[in-house]
């Protein structure tokens, strides 16, 4: 009988154990949907937005951005101070004495050297390794290490024992470590002093250091999970150190639980140097990948913030918010006249769930590529090799129709690749006018006539002389709807034949990289706060130059800017470089700037910023009125005074006098009092 019952008893015990060990945890002080499960917590291997967002909860770099300033000002973090040499090449950082890891151990200069070396090593295959190659000797060292590994792989080790192979591989690694110290200008002066020398002046280097891939990992822990592969010589790293309770971090919070495909939970790091600034004891991120479920989680009170609202009906939610503004027009206009932050305007309006959705201009642009090579992949002459043809097609896209009828999120029409006003001190060029800019039908016809003349100047006397134009795009994401509008524009305004080529994402990417296209959809988000994060992708040798565009003058301007120490002169050079691409050459036609759509109650949550770079730091968040934290509302600096009678905009800004681009340009003008 006991034998018969044994399986049943075992099952009962397993279920009971599961119930005990898998009880739901109490609700965290703050919960948010992170839009996608975390892929890795290995800082040097990160690239996904959801990973980087969590990294800022757990870790901290030498410096940080003040996300509530217009220019994303650099503020001290692990480093309490630093010096820069007169030639703009050498930085010396002084790590604060109270900087500690979550296990109580001090954060040292050696931790940063170890972590940055990981990113430079080809063994790690870091997505952002190129950023580290700004350091003198880093690129040369990476090449040397790769050659060392290639040579080792070619050696005959068939007669060696496993121990002998391991000894050789470890000797190889010892040599690589010594070579790093010899070649790379990165030094530990003492435990609290780090010295680094760049190969060229890089005005945005501090901004890069605020990026999570430059944060430190805890070397004593990570080394336990590293080993040298005796067959390849590569340093292999297992991921066990990134999981709780093993993970050691140096940021505001510690990772206390990570249940795969379920949730992550964070608690205050008791050794964090600025512990008193934290307003939340606990944070959680439930795993919710379905867009509709994410909205439902918010409306039902499961989460306090949705970091990226993506259901198709979000445009209808924004339309409801516009109606809410109309119903409260007098109060809305009064608040707007004060130049208040868009979230602060919502905060001071009557309580209403319709105001909980927020569309913020993001640090990214959607555009169409033109293949600039002389010949197409099939050997035919390429009409888009001529900049006059590219200009003609760029001028005849109804961008306003795209943002109003297709996107329906209030996206700003794009005339430049860099979102205007997103980078402090940078003056964007005007950009090529298109039919969307026409104020009258007469003006619109003039633009169309000018575009058709450009085609004739390029040798296409009749629209029928232009070969059938093919637009390449991938399935999903609404790219087909955008392509249909552009197709209609070009057929109507230029009289040319246009064919749509929708492909699976893998085929699309292959065709894009191999230039098997005429026109293709594309887009880019900036990685750091400098124009080069966008402009470099049009360099001839850049891996993201899918257009194969090349203009020696453009290259020259970027090279000169890299050596220029005067900030104003440097920005002027970069602006001229962008002008060449956006006003004259048009290797791509910018269509609109991306929007990020949030869902949160401004009456209950503070700490979300409306800056177009959209970096949100959860350690700044505060649930208002919960009895914890300061209940201090954080806002962006006031905007210029608004005008009366402006058109209501769902993002909480006026659009009658200033368009979104112009508004952000004004917004980033330094305040005289602040400069002093």
C-alpha positions as CSV (number, residue, x, y, z in Angstrom):
1,X,0.0,0.0,0.0
2,X,2.9,2.4,0.9
3,X,4.5,1.7,-2.4
4,X,1.3,2.6,-4.2
5,X,0.9,5.8,-2.2
6,X,4.6,6.8,-2.5
7,X,4.2,8.7,-5.9
8,X,1.2,10.5,-4.5
9,X,2.9,11.5,-1.3
10,X,6.0,12.6,-3.3
11,X,3.7,14.8,-5.6
12,X,2.0,16.3,-2.5
13,X,5.4,17.2,-1.0
14,X,6.7,18.8,-4.2
15,X,3.5,20.9,-4.5
16,X,3.8,21.9,-0.9
17,X,7.4,22.9,-1.3
18,X,6.6,24.9,-4.4
19,X,3.8,26.7,-2.5
20,X,6.2,27.6,0.3
21,X,9.1,28.7,-1.8
22,X,7.1,30.4,-4.6
23,X,4.7,32.5,-2.6
24,X,4.0,35.9,-4.2
25,X,6.1,38.7,-2.8
26,X,4.4,41.8,-1.3
27,X,3.9,44.6,-3.9
28,X,7.0,46.7,-4.3
29,X,6.8,50.5,-3.6
30,X,7.1,51.0,-7.3
31,X,6.4,48.6,-10.2
32,X,6.9,49.2,-13.9
33,X,6.7,47.4,-17.2
34,X,10.2,47.4,-18.7
35,X,9.1,46.6,-22.3
36,X,10.8,43.3,-22.9
37,X,12.7,40.8,-20.7
38,X,16.2,41.6,-19.7
39,X,18.7,39.9,-21.9
40,X,21.8,40.3,-19.8
41,X,23.1,42.2,-16.8
42,X,26.7,41.9,-18.0
43,X,27.3,45.6,-18.4
44,X,30.0,45.4,-21.1
45,X,27.7,43.2,-23.3
46,X,24.6,45.4,-23.0
47,X,22.8,47.1,-25.9
48,X,19.1,46.6,-25.4
49,X,17.1,49.5,-23.8
50,X,15.5,47.3,-21.2
51,X,18.9,46.0,-20.1
52,X,20.3,49.6,-19.9
53,X,17.3,50.7,-17.9
54,X,17.9,48.1,-15.2
55,X,21.7,48.7,-15.3
56,X,21.0,52.3,-14.1
57,X,19.0,50.8,-11.1
58,X,21.8,48.5,-10.1
59,X,25.1,50.2,-11.1
60,X,26.6,53.6,-11.4
61,X,29.6,55.0,-13.4
62,X,32.1,57.7,-12.7
63,X,29.7,60.4,-13.7
64,X,26.0,60.7,-14.5
65,X,23.7,62.9,-16.5
66,X,21.3,65.3,-14.7
67,X,18.3,64.3,-16.7
68,X,16.3,67.3,-15.4
69,X,18.5,69.8,-17.2
70,X,18.2,70.9,-20.8
71,X,21.8,69.9,-21.7
72,X,21.8,66.7,-19.7
73,X,24.5,68.2,-17.5
74,X,27.3,66.0,-16.2
75,X,27.2,65.5,-12.5
76,X,29.5,63.5,-10.1
77,X,28.7,59.9,-9.3
78,X,31.4,57.4,-8.3
79,X,33.9,60.1,-9.1
80,X,33.5,63.1,-6.8
81,X,35.8,65.2,-9.1
82,X,38.1,65.1,-12.1
83,X,40.6,67.1,-14.1
84,X,41.1,67.5,-17.8
85,X,44.5,68.4,-19.4
86,X,44.8,71.6,-21.5
87,X,45.0,69.5,-24.7
88,X,41.7,67.8,-24.0
89,X,43.3,64.3,-23.9
90,X,44.0,63.3,-20.3
91,X,41.4,62.8,-17.6
92,X,42.1,62.1,-14.0
93,X,39.2,60.9,-11.9
94,X,39.0,60.9,-8.1
95,X,36.7,58.2,-6.7
96,X,34.8,59.3,-3.7
97,X,35.8,57.6,-0.4
98,X,32.2,56.5,0.4
99,X,31.8,54.7,-3.0
100,X,31.0,51.1,-2.0
101,X,29.9,47.8,-3.6
102,X,26.7,46.2,-2.3
103,X,28.9,43.9,-0.2
104,X,30.5,46.8,1.5
105,X,33.8,46.6,-0.3
106,X,35.2,49.9,-1.7
107,X,34.9,50.8,-5.4
108,X,38.4,51.3,-6.8
109,X,40.1,52.6,-9.9
110,X,41.2,49.0,-10.6
111,X,37.5,48.0,-10.9
112,X,37.1,50.4,-13.8
113,X,40.3,49.3,-15.5
114,X,39.2,45.7,-15.3
115,X,35.7,46.5,-16.6
116,X,36.9,48.7,-19.5
117,X,39.4,46.1,-20.5
118,X,36.6,43.5,-20.8
119,X,34.9,45.9,-23.3
120,X,38.0,46.4,-25.3
121,X,38.9,42.7,-25.5
122,X,37.6,41.0,-28.7
123,X,36.9,38.0,-26.5
124,X,33.9,39.8,-25.0
125,X,32.4,40.7,-28.4
126,X,30.9,43.9,-26.8
127,X,28.4,45.7,-29.1
128,X,29.8,49.1,-28.0
129,X,33.5,48.2,-28.1
130,X,34.1,51.0,-30.6
131,X,33.3,53.6,-27.9
132,X,36.2,52.4,-25.8
133,X,38.5,52.7,-28.8
134,X,38.6,56.4,-28.2
135,X,41.2,55.6,-25.5
136,X,44.7,55.8,-26.8
137,X,46.0,52.4,-27.7
138,X,42.7,50.6,-27.3
139,X,42.1,49.9,-31.0
140,X,45.7,48.8,-31.5
141,X,45.5,46.5,-28.5
142,X,42.2,44.9,-29.7
143,X,43.9,44.2,-33.1
144,X,47.0,42.8,-31.4
145,X,44.8,40.6,-29.2
146,X,42.9,39.3,-32.2
147,X,46.1,38.5,-34.0
148,X,47.4,36.7,-30.9
149,X,44.3,34.6,-30.8
150,X,44.4,33.9,-34.5
151,X,48.0,32.8,-34.3
152,X,47.2,30.6,-31.3
153,X,44.3,28.9,-33.2
154,X,46.7,28.0,-36.0
155,X,49.2,26.2,-33.8
156,X,49.3,22.4,-33.7
157,X,48.5,21.2,-30.2
158,X,47.4,17.7,-31.1
159,X,50.2,16.1,-29.1
160,X,49.6,18.0,-25.9
161,X,47.8,16.9,-22.9
162,X,44.8,18.9,-21.6
163,X,47.0,20.3,-18.8
164,X,49.6,21.4,-21.3
165,X,47.0,23.1,-23.5
166,X,45.6,24.9,-20.4
167,X,49.1,26.0,-19.4
168,X,49.7,27.4,-22.9
169,X,46.4,29.2,-23.0
170,X,47.0,30.7,-19.6
171,X,50.4,31.9,-20.6
172,X,48.8,33.5,-23.6
173,X,46.4,35.3,-21.3
174,X,49.2,36.5,-19.0
175,X,50.9,37.9,-22.1
176,X,47.7,39.7,-23.1
177,X,47.3,41.3,-19.7
178,X,50.8,42.6,-19.7
179,X,50.4,43.9,-23.2
180,X,47.3,45.8,-22.2
181,X,49.2,47.6,-19.5
182,X,51.9,48.4,-22.1
183,X,49.6,49.5,-24.9
184,X,46.5,51.1,-23.5
185,X,46.6,54.5,-21.8
186,X,44.5,53.5,-18.8
187,X,46.2,53.5,-15.4
188,X,45.4,53.0,-11.7
189,X,47.3,55.9,-10.0
190,X,46.1,54.6,-6.6
191,X,42.9,52.9,-5.4
192,X,40.9,56.1,-5.7
193,X,42.5,57.7,-8.7
194,X,42.0,56.7,-12.3
195,X,43.9,58.2,-15.3
196,X,42.9,57.8,-18.9
197,X,44.3,59.4,-22.1
198,X,42.3,59.7,-25.3
199,X,43.8,59.5,-28.8
200,X,41.8,62.6,-29.9
201,X,40.0,65.3,-27.9
202,X,36.5,64.0,-27.3
203,X,34.2,66.7,-25.9
204,X,31.4,64.1,-25.3
205,X,33.7,61.6,-23.4
206,X,32.1,62.4,-20.0
207,X,28.7,61.9,-21.6
208,X,29.9,58.5,-22.7
209,X,31.0,57.6,-19.2
210,X,27.4,58.1,-18.0
211,X,26.4,55.3,-20.4
212,X,26.0,52.0,-18.7
213,X,28.5,50.0,-20.7
214,X,31.2,52.2,-19.0
215,X,30.0,51.2,-15.5
216,X,32.2,48.9,-13.4
217,X,31.6,45.3,-12.6
218,X,33.0,43.7,-9.4
219,X,36.2,42.0,-10.5
220,X,36.6,39.4,-7.6
221,X,33.1,38.0,-8.5
222,X,33.4,38.1,-12.3
223,X,36.8,36.4,-12.2
224,X,35.2,33.4,-10.5
225,X,33.1,32.9,-13.6
226,X,35.9,33.4,-16.2
227,X,38.2,30.8,-17.6
228,X,40.6,30.5,-20.5
229,X,39.6,28.1,-23.3
230,X,42.5,25.8,-23.8
231,X,41.6,25.3,-27.5
232,X,41.0,28.9,-28.6
233,X,42.8,31.0,-25.9
234,X,39.6,33.1,-25.5
235,X,38.5,34.3,-22.1
236,X,35.1,32.6,-21.5
237,X,32.7,34.1,-19.0
238,X,29.7,32.2,-17.6
239,X,26.7,34.4,-16.6
240,X,26.2,33.1,-13.1
241,X,27.6,36.2,-11.5
242,X,24.7,38.3,-13.0
243,X,22.1,36.4,-11.0
244,X,20.9,37.0,-7.4
245,X,22.1,36.4,-4.8
246,X,25.6,36.4,-6.5
247,X,25.3,39.8,-8.2
248,X,27.3,42.5,-6.5
249,X,26.5,46.1,-7.7
250,X,27.5,49.6,-6.8
251,X,24.3,51.5,-7.6
252,X,21.2,52.7,-5.7
253,X,19.6,49.2,-5.6
254,X,20.5,45.5,-5.3
255,X,18.9,42.7,-7.3
256,X,17.2,40.4,-4.7
257,X,15.1,38.3,-7.1
258,X,15.0,37.4,-10.8
259,X,12.4,34.9,-11.7
260,X,12.8,34.1,-15.4
261,X,9.9,35.3,-17.5
262,X,8.1,36.4,-14.3
263,X,9.7,39.4,-12.6
264,X,12.7,41.1,-11.1
265,X,12.8,42.8,-7.7
266,X,15.2,45.4,-6.3
267,X,15.9,46.6,-2.8
268,X,18.0,49.5,-1.6
269,X,21.7,49.0,-1.6
270,X,22.6,49.8,2.1
271,X,26.1,50.8,1.0
272,X,25.1,53.2,-1.7
273,X,26.9,56.5,-1.2
274,X,23.8,58.7,-1.7
275,X,21.3,56.4,0.1
276,X,19.4,59.3,1.7
277,X,18.3,60.5,-1.8
278,X,16.3,57.4,-2.5
279,X,12.5,57.7,-2.3
280,X,11.6,54.0,-2.8
281,X,12.6,51.0,-0.7
282,X,11.7,48.4,-3.3
283,X,11.2,48.3,-7.1
284,X,9.8,45.5,-9.2
285,X,9.5,44.8,-12.9
286,X,6.9,42.1,-13.8
287,X,7.5,40.4,-17.1
288,X,4.7,41.6,-19.4
289,X,5.5,41.5,-23.1
290,X,2.1,41.7,-24.6
291,X,1.3,45.4,-25.3
292,X,-2.4,45.1,-24.3
293,X,-1.5,43.3,-21.1
294,X,0.9,46.1,-20.2
295,X,-1.9,48.7,-20.5
296,X,-4.2,46.5,-18.5
297,X,-1.6,46.0,-15.8
298,X,-1.5,49.8,-15.5
299,X,-5.2,50.4,-15.4
300,X,-5.7,47.7,-12.9
301,X,-3.0,49.1,-10.5
302,X,-0.5,46.2,-11.0
303,X,2.2,48.7,-12.2
304,X,2.8,52.4,-11.8
305,X,4.5,53.1,-15.1
306,X,4.6,51.6,-18.6
307,X,7.9,52.6,-20.2
308,X,6.8,52.1,-23.8
309,X,3.1,52.0,-24.7
310,X,2.8,50.2,-28.1
311,X,-0.8,49.0,-28.7
312,X,-2.3,50.2,-32.0
313,X,-5.0,52.1,-30.0
314,X,-2.5,54.3,-28.3
315,X,-3.3,57.0,-30.9
316,X,-6.9,56.9,-29.7
317,X,-5.7,57.2,-26.1
318,X,-3.8,60.4,-27.1
319,X,-6.8,61.7,-29.0
320,X,-8.8,61.3,-25.7
321,X,-6.1,63.3,-23.9
322,X,-6.5,66.0,-26.5
323,X,-10.2,66.1,-25.8
324,X,-9.4,66.4,-22.1
325,X,-7.2,69.4,-22.8
326,X,-10.0,71.0,-24.8
327,X,-12.4,70.5,-21.9
328,X,-9.9,72.3,-19.6
329,X,-8.6,74.8,-22.2
330,X,-8.6,77.9,-19.9
331,X,-6.6,76.2,-17.2
332,X,-4.3,74.5,-19.7
333,X,-3.4,77.7,-21.4
334,X,-2.7,79.5,-18.1
335,X,-0.3,76.7,-17.1
336,X,1.2,76.6,-20.5
337,X,1.8,80.4,-20.4
338,X,4.0,79.7,-17.3
339,X,6.3,77.5,-19.5
340,X,5.7,74.5,-17.3
341,X,7.1,71.0,-18.0
342,X,4.5,69.0,-19.9
343,X,4.1,66.5,-17.0
344,X,3.8,69.4,-14.5
345,X,0.9,70.8,-16.6
346,X,-0.8,67.5,-16.4
347,X,-0.1,67.3,-12.7
348,X,-1.9,70.6,-12.1
349,X,-4.9,69.8,-14.3
350,X,-8.0,68.1,-12.8
351,X,-7.6,64.4,-11.9
352,X,-8.7,62.4,-14.9
353,X,-7.3,59.0,-16.3
354,X,-7.2,60.4,-19.8
355,X,-4.2,62.6,-18.9
356,X,-2.1,59.5,-17.9
357,X,-0.8,58.9,-21.4
358,X,2.2,61.0,-22.5
359,X,4.0,61.2,-25.9
360,X,7.5,62.5,-25.7
361,X,9.8,63.2,-28.6
362,X,12.6,60.7,-28.6
363,X,16.3,60.9,-29.5
364,X,15.8,59.2,-32.8
365,X,14.7,59.6,-36.4
366,X,12.9,57.5,-39.0
367,X,14.0,58.0,-42.6
368,X,14.3,56.5,-46.1
369,X,17.7,55.5,-47.4
370,X,18.8,56.2,-51.0
371,X,21.3,53.7,-52.4
372,X,24.1,56.1,-53.6
373,X,26.2,53.6,-55.5
374,X,26.7,54.1,-59.3
375,X,25.0,50.8,-60.2
376,X,22.3,48.7,-58.6
377,X,23.0,45.2,-57.5
378,X,21.7,43.8,-60.8
379,X,24.1,46.0,-62.7
380,X,21.6,48.6,-63.9
381,X,22.6,52.3,-63.6
382,X,21.3,53.7,-60.3
383,X,19.3,56.9,-60.7
384,X,19.9,57.7,-57.0
385,X,23.6,58.0,-57.6
386,X,22.8,61.6,-58.6
387,X,22.1,63.9,-55.7
388,X,19.6,65.9,-57.9
389,X,17.4,62.8,-58.2
390,X,17.6,62.2,-54.4
391,X,16.6,65.8,-53.8
392,X,13.7,65.6,-56.1
393,X,12.3,62.5,-54.4
394,X,13.0,64.0,-50.9
395,X,11.0,67.1,-51.8
396,X,7.9,65.3,-52.8
397,X,7.2,63.3,-49.7
398,X,4.2,64.5,-47.7
399,X,5.7,64.1,-44.3
400,X,2.8,65.8,-42.5
401,X,0.4,63.2,-43.9
402,X,2.7,60.5,-42.5
403,X,2.6,61.9,-39.0
404,X,-1.1,62.9,-39.0
405,X,-2.7,60.0,-40.9
406,X,-0.3,57.1,-40.3
407,X,1.6,57.6,-37.0
408,X,-1.1,59.7,-35.2
409,X,1.2,60.2,-32.2
410,X,2.1,63.8,-32.8
411,X,5.5,62.9,-34.2
412,X,7.5,66.0,-35.3
413,X,8.1,66.2,-39.0
414,X,11.8,65.7,-39.6
415,X,13.9,67.9,-41.8
416,X,17.2,66.8,-40.2
417,X,18.6,63.5,-39.1
418,X,19.4,64.9,-35.6
419,X,16.3,65.8,-33.7
420,X,16.4,69.6,-33.4
421,X,17.2,70.9,-29.9
422,X,18.1,67.5,-28.5
423,X,21.8,68.4,-28.1
424,X,22.8,71.5,-26.1
425,X,24.9,74.0,-28.0
426,X,24.2,72.4,-31.4
427,X,22.4,74.5,-34.1
428,X,20.6,72.3,-36.6
429,X,20.6,73.2,-40.3
430,X,17.3,74.2,-41.9
431,X,16.9,71.0,-44.0
432,X,15.5,70.6,-47.5
433,X,12.0,71.9,-47.8
434,X,9.3,69.5,-49.1
435,X,5.6,69.7,-50.0
436,X,4.7,69.5,-46.3
437,X,6.2,72.9,-45.8
438,X,4.0,74.6,-48.4
439,X,1.5,77.1,-46.9
440,X,-0.6,77.4,-50.1
441,X,-1.4,75.3,-53.1
442,X,0.6,77.6,-55.2
443,X,3.7,77.1,-53.1
444,X,3.1,73.3,-53.1
445,X,3.0,73.3,-56.9
446,X,6.2,75.4,-57.0
447,X,8.0,72.8,-55.0
448,X,6.7,70.0,-57.2
449,X,7.8,71.9,-60.3
450,X,11.2,72.4,-58.8
451,X,11.5,68.7,-58.1
452,X,10.5,67.7,-61.6
453,X,13.1,70.2,-63.0
454,X,15.8,68.5,-60.9
455,X,14.9,65.2,-62.6
456,X,15.2,66.8,-66.0
457,X,18.5,68.3,-65.0
458,X,19.7,64.8,-64.1
459,X,18.8,63.6,-67.7
460,X,15.3,62.3,-67.1
461,X,13.3,64.4,-69.5
462,X,10.1,62.5,-68.9
463,X,8.9,60.6,-65.8
464,X,8.8,57.5,-68.0
465,X,12.5,57.7,-68.4
466,X,13.0,57.0,-64.7
467,X,13.2,53.3,-64.0
468,X,10.6,51.8,-61.7
469,X,11.5,52.7,-58.1
470,X,11.4,50.0,-55.5
471,X,10.9,50.7,-51.8
472,X,12.4,48.0,-49.5
473,X,10.9,47.5,-46.0
474,X,10.3,44.7,-43.6
475,X,7.0,43.3,-42.3
476,X,5.3,44.6,-39.2
477,X,5.8,47.8,-37.4
478,X,3.6,49.8,-39.8
479,X,6.3,50.2,-42.4
480,X,3.9,49.1,-45.1
481,X,1.5,52.0,-44.3
482,X,4.3,54.5,-44.5
483,X,5.5,53.0,-47.8
484,X,2.1,53.2,-49.3
485,X,1.9,56.9,-48.6
486,X,5.3,57.6,-50.1
487,X,4.5,55.4,-53.1
488,X,1.4,57.5,-53.7
489,X,3.3,60.8,-53.3
490,X,6.0,59.9,-55.8
491,X,3.5,58.5,-58.4
492,X,1.3,61.6,-58.1
493,X,3.8,64.4,-57.8
494,X,6.7,63.0,-59.9
495,X,4.7,60.7,-62.2
496,X,7.1,57.8,-61.7
497,X,6.3,54.2,-61.3
498,X,6.9,52.8,-57.7
499,X,6.9,49.2,-56.5
500,X,6.8,48.1,-52.9
501,X,9.0,45.3,-51.7
502,X,8.0,43.9,-48.3
503,X,10.3,41.2,-46.9
504,X,11.0,39.2,-43.8
505,X,13.3,41.0,-41.3
506,X,16.3,38.7,-42.0
507,X,16.0,39.1,-45.8
508,X,15.4,42.8,-45.4
509,X,18.6,43.2,-43.3
510,X,20.7,41.2,-45.7
511,X,19.4,43.2,-48.7
512,X,20.1,46.4,-46.8
513,X,23.6,45.5,-45.9
514,X,24.4,44.3,-49.4
515,X,22.8,47.3,-51.1
516,X,20.3,45.2,-52.9
517,X,17.8,48.0,-52.9
518,X,17.0,51.4,-54.4
519,X,15.1,53.0,-51.5
520,X,14.7,51.5,-48.0
521,X,13.2,52.3,-44.7
522,X,15.7,53.0,-41.9
523,X,16.0,54.7,-38.5
524,X,18.4,55.5,-35.7
525,X,18.5,56.3,-32.0
526,X,21.4,58.3,-30.7
527,X,23.6,56.5,-28.2
528,X,25.2,59.6,-26.6
529,X,24.7,63.4,-26.5
530,X,26.8,64.5,-29.3
531,X,26.0,65.1,-33.0
532,X,28.5,62.5,-34.1
533,X,26.2,59.7,-32.7
534,X,24.2,60.5,-35.8
535,X,26.7,62.0,-38.2
536,X,29.2,59.1,-38.1
537,X,26.8,56.7,-39.7
538,X,27.3,58.6,-43.0
539,X,31.1,58.1,-43.0
540,X,32.3,56.0,-45.8
541,X,33.9,53.4,-43.6
542,X,31.1,53.2,-41.0
543,X,29.3,49.8,-40.7
544,X,26.0,51.6,-40.6
545,X,26.5,53.5,-43.8
546,X,24.0,51.3,-45.7
547,X,23.7,54.0,-48.3
548,X,27.3,53.8,-49.3
549,X,27.3,57.6,-49.3
550,X,30.6,59.4,-49.7
551,X,31.5,63.0,-49.8
552,X,35.1,64.0,-49.1
553,X,34.0,67.4,-47.8
554,X,31.8,65.7,-45.3
555,X,34.6,63.4,-44.2
556,X,36.9,66.4,-43.9
557,X,34.5,68.4,-41.7
558,X,34.1,65.4,-39.3
559,X,37.9,65.0,-39.2
560,X,38.4,68.6,-38.5
561,X,35.8,68.6,-35.8
562,X,37.5,65.7,-34.1
563,X,40.6,67.8,-33.6
564,X,38.9,71.1,-32.7
565,X,39.1,72.1,-29.1
566,X,36.9,75.2,-29.3
567,X,33.3,73.9,-28.6
568,X,31.5,76.5,-30.7
569,X,33.8,76.0,-33.7
570,X,33.5,72.3,-33.4
571,X,29.7,72.4,-33.3
572,X,29.7,74.8,-36.3
573,X,31.7,72.2,-38.3
574,X,29.3,69.4,-37.4
575,X,26.3,71.6,-38.3
576,X,27.8,72.3,-41.7
577,X,28.4,68.6,-42.2
578,X,24.8,67.8,-41.4
579,X,23.7,70.7,-43.7
580,X,25.6,69.0,-46.6
581,X,23.6,65.8,-46.1
582,X,20.3,67.4,-45.3
583,X,20.2,70.4,-47.7
584,X,22.4,69.3,-50.6
585,X,23.3,65.6,-51.0
586,X,20.3,63.8,-49.3
587,X,21.7,60.3,-48.9
588,X,18.6,59.8,-46.9
589,X,15.3,61.7,-46.5
590,X,14.3,62.2,-42.9
591,X,10.6,61.6,-42.4
592,X,9.8,62.1,-38.7
593,X,11.3,61.9,-35.3
594,X,10.3,59.0,-33.1
595,X,8.0,59.3,-30.1
596,X,8.2,57.5,-26.8
597,X,4.8,57.0,-25.2
598,X,4.5,56.6,-21.4
599,X,1.7,55.6,-19.2
600,X,1.7,57.0,-15.6
601,X,-0.3,59.2,-13.3
602,X,1.4,62.5,-12.9
603,X,-0.5,63.1,-9.7
604,X,1.1,60.0,-8.1
605,X,4.5,59.7,-9.7
606,X,7.4,62.1,-9.9
607,X,10.8,61.6,-11.4
608,X,9.9,60.9,-15.1
609,X,11.5,63.5,-17.4
610,X,10.4,64.8,-20.8
611,X,13.8,65.4,-22.4
612,X,14.0,63.9,-25.9
613,X,16.9,61.7,-24.9
614,X,14.3,59.8,-22.8
615,X,16.8,58.4,-20.3
616,X,14.6,57.5,-17.2
617,X,16.3,56.8,-13.9
618,X,14.1,54.8,-11.6
619,X,16.2,55.8,-8.6
620,X,14.8,59.3,-9.0
621,X,11.2,58.2,-8.9
622,X,8.9,59.0,-6.0
623,X,5.4,57.8,-5.3
624,X,3.8,61.0,-4.1
625,X,1.9,60.9,-0.8
626,X,3.0,57.3,0.1
627,X,4.7,58.4,3.3
628,X,8.1,57.7,1.9
629,X,10.7,59.9,0.3
630,X,10.6,63.7,0.0
631,X,7.5,64.0,-2.1
632,X,9.4,66.6,-4.1
633,X,8.2,67.0,-7.7
634,X,11.1,67.0,-10.2
635,X,10.4,69.1,-13.4
636,X,12.3,70.3,-16.4
637,X,13.3,74.0,-16.5
638,X,10.5,76.3,-17.7
639,X,9.9,76.7,-21.4
640,X,9.8,80.1,-23.1
641,X,6.4,81.9,-22.5
642,X,3.6,80.4,-24.6
643,X,1.2,82.4,-26.8
644,X,-2.5,82.5,-26.3
645,X,-4.9,80.8,-28.6
646,X,-2.6,78.0,-29.7
647,X,-3.7,74.7,-31.0
648,X,-4.0,72.0,-28.3
649,X,-1.4,69.3,-28.6
650,X,-1.7,65.9,-26.9
651,X,1.9,66.2,-25.6
652,X,1.0,69.3,-23.6
653,X,2.8,71.9,-25.8
654,X,1.7,74.5,-28.3
655,X,2.0,74.1,-32.0
656,X,0.5,77.2,-33.5
657,X,3.5,79.4,-33.3
658,X,6.4,77.0,-32.6
659,X,6.6,73.5,-34.1
660,X,8.0,70.8,-31.9
661,X,11.5,71.1,-33.3
662,X,11.7,74.8,-32.8
663,X,10.3,74.4,-29.3
664,X,13.1,72.0,-28.3
665,X,15.7,74.3,-29.9
666,X,14.5,77.1,-27.6
667,X,14.3,74.8,-24.7
668,X,18.0,73.9,-24.9
669,X,19.1,77.6,-24.9
670,X,21.2,78.0,-21.7
671,X,19.6,80.2,-19.0
672,X,21.8,83.2,-18.2
673,X,21.5,82.6,-14.5
674,X,22.5,79.0,-14.8
675,X,25.6,79.8,-16.9
676,X,26.8,82.2,-14.2
